[in-house]
Amino acid sequence: MKSWAYWKNIYILIIPIIIMSWQEILKNAYISGFGVLLMVAALLVFTTPQPVNSEAYNETTTFCNVSVNYIIDVSISNVPVIFDSLNPGTSDNQPTSGGWPVNVTVHSNTNTAWNLSVKASGDFSGPDTLSISNLEFGNTSTNVEEQMDTSYVSPFTDWVQQADPSSDVTRSIYFDMTIPSGATAGDYSTTLYINVTQYSS
């Protein structure tokens, strides 16, 4: 079978002849209207685009993988925890600046369940030592009964296994202080740690 390129070349050669013949024939009025229609139809056939064979191809696949990191976005407010001058032999003393309560906010762009826990770096240091157990905390103002420790503790149900937040979530930590009888006068301090970590079952 002759290729389209072959017939195209033939077409290029004969079309000028056909056109010249038409002009001559029409000039001399020797061709009928039906003949003209046949010639126009022939031209349309030759000028109709011919199908082109599609090129061969080889399609392959691969994988695209991405890992999204866990994030916990936390802020705290109403800190530091400051107790003004307290008398020896007193208990349930509330802070006068900060710490009533300390607010821990887990922000909405956190994308994992979480736990809240607290600890202290050690006993209060100053002119003498005050045991860290003299500092108590709670999750409400009427439940300040948990003694602070030097290991992380999560004693409240609303501090553990908390769901991935769809909006900001705040947990409050209330502190109070006992000053033992006979405590040496002076300023004492310790460091508190508030920790929000990913919960996984």
Backbone torsions as a table, in degrees:
resi	resn	phi	psi	omega
1	MET	NA	134.4	179.6
2	LYS	-70.9	142.9	-179.2
3	SER	-77.5	163.6	177.5
4	TRP	-62.6	-35.8	178.4
5	ALA	-60.8	-38.1	178.2
6	TYR	-62.2	-51.4	-179.2
7	TRP	-66.1	-30.2	178.3
8	LYS	-63.8	-42.4	178.5
9	ASN	-63.9	-39.9	177.3
10	ILE	-62.2	-43.6	-178.8
11	TYR	-59.9	-44.2	-179.5
12	ILE	-61.0	-34.4	-178.4
13	LEU	-75.7	-37.9	-171.1
14	ILE	-90.8	-22.5	-176.6
15	ILE	-59.7	-45.3	178.7
16	PRO	-59.8	-35.4	179.1
17	ILE	-66.1	-43.0	-179.2
18	ILE	-62.8	-42.3	-178.6
19	ILE	-64.2	-43.1	179.3
20	MET	-63.8	-38.3	179.6
21	SER	-64.6	-42.4	178.8
22	TRP	-58.9	-47.7	-177.4
23	GLN	-58.2	-40.8	-179.4
24	GLU	-69.0	-43.4	-177.8
25	ILE	-66.0	-45.2	-178.8
26	LEU	-65.1	-33.8	179.1
27	LYS	-62.3	-38.6	-178.1
28	ASN	-90.4	-1.4	175.3
29	ALA	57.6	37.3	178.1
30	TYR	-99.1	3.1	-176.0
31	ILE	-117.1	143.1	-178.7
32	SER	-82.7	165.7	176.1
33	GLY	-60.8	-34.3	179.3
34	PHE	-65.7	-37.1	178.6
35	GLY	-64.9	-39.7	177.7
36	VAL	-61.4	-42.8	179.6
37	LEU	-61.6	-39.5	178.5
38	LEU	-62.7	-42.7	-179.8
39	MET	-65.8	-40.2	177.6
40	VAL	-63.4	-40.9	178.3
41	ALA	-62.3	-39.0	179.2
42	ALA	-63.6	-41.8	177.7
43	LEU	-61.9	-40.4	179.3
44	LEU	-62.3	-38.7	178.5
45	VAL	-62.8	-45.1	-177.7
46	PHE	-69.4	-30.8	-175.4
47	THR	-92.7	-3.5	177.6
48	THR	-71.0	127.1	179.8
49	PRO	-58.2	137.6	179.9
50	GLN	-94.7	147.4	179.5
51	PRO	-61.5	142.9	178.4
52	VAL	-108.8	131.4	179.4
53	ASN	-62.5	132.9	178.8
54	SER	-69.5	148.7	-179.2
55	GLU	-75.9	150.2	176.5
56	ALA	-70.4	147.2	178.1
57	TYR	-147.1	163.3	180.0
58	ASN	-133.3	109.3	-176.4
59	GLU	-96.8	130.1	177.5
60	THR	-126.2	166.9	-179.2
61	THR	-127.4	160.3	173.5
62	THR	-147.6	176.1	-179.3
63	PHE	-101.9	151.3	172.1
64	CYS	-128.8	119.5	-173.0
65	ASN	-126.7	143.9	176.1
66	VAL	-142.6	143.8	177.1
67	SER	-114.0	130.4	178.4
68	VAL	-99.4	127.6	-178.3
69	ASN	-76.0	150.2	169.5
70	TYR	-72.6	145.7	177.3
71	ILE	-139.7	137.9	172.8
72	ILE	-124.1	115.8	-177.7
73	ASP	-107.8	114.1	-172.4
74	VAL	-130.6	143.4	170.3
75	SER	-135.4	153.6	176.2
76	ILE	-125.3	151.1	-179.3
77	SER	-139.3	168.3	-178.0
78	ASN	62.9	49.3	177.5
79	VAL	-130.1	161.1	0.5
80	PRO	-77.6	175.0	179.6
81	VAL	-90.0	113.1	-174.8
82	ILE	-121.8	122.7	170.9
83	PHE	-102.3	130.7	175.2
84	ASP	-74.3	-173.1	-177.7
85	SER	-58.2	125.0	-178.1
86	LEU	-119.6	148.7	-179.4
87	ASN	-87.2	141.3	173.0
88	PRO	-58.3	147.0	178.4
89	GLY	80.8	17.2	178.3
90	THR	-115.6	155.3	-178.4
91	SER	-138.4	169.7	178.9
92	ASP	56.7	35.0	177.6
93	ASN	-79.7	126.9	-179.7
94	GLN	-89.1	151.5	175.8
95	PRO	-63.9	149.7	176.9
96	THR	-100.3	-12.2	178.0
97	SER	-148.2	110.2	-177.7
98	GLY	76.0	160.4	174.0
99	GLY	82.6	4.2	177.1
100	TRP	-137.1	71.6	-4.1
101	PRO	-103.5	173.0	162.0
102	VAL	-82.3	129.2	-179.2
103	ASN	-103.4	125.6	178.9
104	VAL	-109.9	115.6	-177.8
105	THR	-109.8	122.2	173.4
106	VAL	-96.4	116.4	-171.0
107	HIS	-81.9	160.4	-170.2
108	SER	-66.6	-21.5	179.1
109	ASN	-81.1	1.5	167.1
110	THR	-62.6	135.3	-173.9
111	ASN	-122.4	32.8	179.3
112	THR	-153.1	158.6	171.3
113	ALA	-67.5	158.1	-170.3
114	TRP	-148.8	160.6	173.6
115	ASN	-124.0	148.2	175.0
116	LEU	-114.3	136.0	177.2
117	SER	-147.1	161.5	-179.8
118	VAL	-136.3	157.9	172.2
119	LYS	-160.4	171.6	174.3
120	ALA	-118.9	156.5	-179.5
121	SER	-72.3	-24.2	-178.4
122	GLY	166.8	-170.2	178.4
123	ASP	-63.4	162.5	173.1
124	PHE	-68.2	131.5	177.4
125	SER	-111.8	144.6	179.9
126	GLY	-175.9	-140.0	176.2
127	PRO	-60.1	-25.6	176.5
128	ASP	-142.2	-162.1	178.1
129	THR	-120.3	133.6	172.4
130	LEU	-112.7	129.6	-178.9
131	SER	-60.7	139.3	179.2
132	ILE	-63.9	-18.9	179.3
133	SER	-67.9	-12.6	176.1
134	ASN	-74.1	-13.1	176.9
135	LEU	-97.5	124.0	179.9
136	GLU	-116.2	157.3	-179.6
137	PHE	-144.0	162.8	177.8
138	GLY	-157.9	171.2	-179.9
139	ASN	-97.4	-4.1	172.0
140	THR	-139.3	165.5	-177.8
141	SER	-71.7	-15.0	-179.9
142	THR	-105.2	8.2	-176.3
143	ASN	-135.7	52.4	-177.8
144	VAL	-100.3	79.0	-171.2
145	GLU	-131.5	-4.2	-177.7
146	GLU	-87.4	126.6	179.2
147	GLN	-77.4	135.4	177.5
148	MET	-66.7	148.4	-178.8
149	ASP	-132.9	171.1	176.9
150	THR	-93.1	2.4	172.3
151	SER	-114.5	149.5	-179.6
152	TYR	-62.6	134.6	176.7
153	VAL	-131.9	146.7	177.4
154	SER	-133.1	78.0	-169.6
155	PRO	-83.6	-1.9	-173.0
156	PHE	-117.4	144.0	-177.1
157	THR	-65.5	-28.3	179.7
158	ASP	-85.7	11.9	174.0
159	TRP	-107.5	-10.5	-173.5
160	VAL	-123.2	147.9	176.7
161	GLN	53.3	43.5	179.2
162	GLN	-83.3	139.0	-173.6
163	ALA	-71.2	155.9	171.6
164	ASP	-52.0	117.9	-171.5
165	PRO	-78.0	135.1	173.6
166	SER	-87.2	-16.8	173.4
167	SER	-144.4	169.3	-177.9
168	ASP	-57.6	138.6	179.3
169	VAL	-124.1	133.0	-178.6
170	THR	-119.3	134.1	172.4
171	ARG	-117.8	137.5	-177.4
172	SER	-105.3	140.9	177.0
173	ILE	-122.6	118.3	179.5
174	TYR	-100.9	139.5	-179.4
175	PHE	-121.9	146.0	165.4
176	ASP	-142.1	167.6	-169.3
177	MET	-136.6	138.9	172.7
178	THR	-108.4	134.4	175.4
179	ILE	-110.7	111.3	-177.7
180	PRO	-62.8	152.3	174.3
181	SER	-61.4	139.2	177.9
182	GLY	82.8	5.7	179.0
183	ALA	-62.9	139.2	179.4
184	THR	-69.2	135.6	-179.9
185	ALA	-67.6	148.2	178.0
186	GLY	141.7	-178.7	-178.8
187	ASP	-95.3	137.6	-178.5
188	TYR	-128.5	151.5	178.8
189	SER	-153.0	159.4	171.9
190	THR	-151.6	174.9	179.5
191	THR	-112.4	132.6	177.4
192	LEU	-103.5	141.8	177.6
193	TYR	-117.5	129.7	174.9
194	ILE	-117.2	120.8	-170.1
195	ASN	-123.1	127.0	172.5
196	VAL	-116.7	119.1	-175.1
197	THR	-125.1	159.8	177.7
198	GLN	-65.6	134.0	174.5
199	TYR	-98.1	131.1	173.8
200	SER	-134.5	133.2	-175.3
201	SER	-74.4	NA	NA
